[in-house]
Amino acid sequence: MELLSLQKALSKNGFNAVMKNGKVRVTFGNVTLPVTIAKDLSNDTLNISYPQWLQVSTAMIFLVLSFISLGNASFTWAGIEFALGTYMFVSLILTEINAKELRQHIRQMSIPEH
């Protein structure tokens, strides 16, 4: 499946999909990360990716900083850092749920109907 036709089909089916730098970029809203679909020419497959390791690393840093702030009796900063870390984990979970739905939708589109 060509990426341009995939982008048009996803847009037609209600996904917010745009072509950017030769890849299809799908956004699900303000809370989730954008998902990128690229075509692997060597084995003719679609790769769906998003920056999950960066998100997990940043969330872990905020959570560790919140416990350090608690140890220093800076409760306001601890609360803010804990809220940011929790928000990032929730965002990652919502992105994974939406990416799974996107994968299933692409599989359904690639199965020929009789």
Secondary structure, DSSP 8 states (H G I E B T S, - for coil): --HHHHHHHHHHTT-EEEEETTEEEEE--SSS--EEEEEETTTTEEEEE--HHHHHHHHHHHHHHHHHHHHTT-HHHHHHHHHHHHHHHHHHHHHHHHHHHHHHHHHHHHS---
